[in-house]
Amino acid sequence: MKINIAVKPCSTIVNKTGGWRTFKPNFSYDKCISCGLCSRICPEGCIVMKNLKQYEKLKPITDYNYCKGCGLCAEECPAKAVIMEKEEK
């Protein structure tokens, strides 16, 4: 019996996959240099750069419904503005 376990690309938009995450990214907007690398490197595309009223430059916003907590954003952030914190459920 053959079972196809692969999913189509971008299928997580349909399936909210953030529920099984152990760690989640928290952003320090004061350290953030608004380079946008976190949003470009996110494999699920759940980080977007948005204009927040209290800041001049764009800042990252995470959609935790789809974030899997992989930590790539924290690993690649040049300003170390992303901290992976254990998520309390």
Residue pairs with C-beta under 8 A, 6 or more apart in sequence:
10 45
12 44
12 66
13 66
16 65
16 66
17 44
17 66
17 68
18 46
18 63
18 64
18 65
18 66
18 67
18 68
18 69
20 68
21 64
21 67
21 68
21 69
21 87
22 69
22 86
22 87
23 69
23 71
23 84
23 85
23 86
23 87
24 62
24 64
24 67
24 69
24 84
24 85
24 87
25 38
25 47
25 62
25 67
25 69
25 71
25 73
25 74
25 82
25 83
25 84
25 85
26 82
26 83
26 84
26 85
27 38
27 59
27 60
27 62
27 81
27 82
27 83
28 81
28 82
28 83
29 52
29 55
29 59
29 81
31 79
31 80
31 81
32 59
32 60
32 79
32 81
33 78
33 79
33 81
34 49
34 57
34 58
34 59
35 78
35 79
36 49
36 58
36 60
37 76
37 77
37 78
38 47
38 60
38 73
38 76
38 77
38 82
39 45
39 47
39 48
39 49
39 60
41 72
41 73
41 76
42 67
42 72
42 73
43 70
43 72
44 66
44 67
44 68
45 66
46 62
46 63
46 64
46 65
46 66
46 67
47 60
47 61
47 62
47 63
47 67
47 73
48 60
48 61
48 63
49 58
49 59
49 60
49 61
50 58
50 59
50 60
50 61
51 58
51 59
52 59
60 73
60 82
69 84
69 87
71 84
73 82
74 82
74 83
74 84
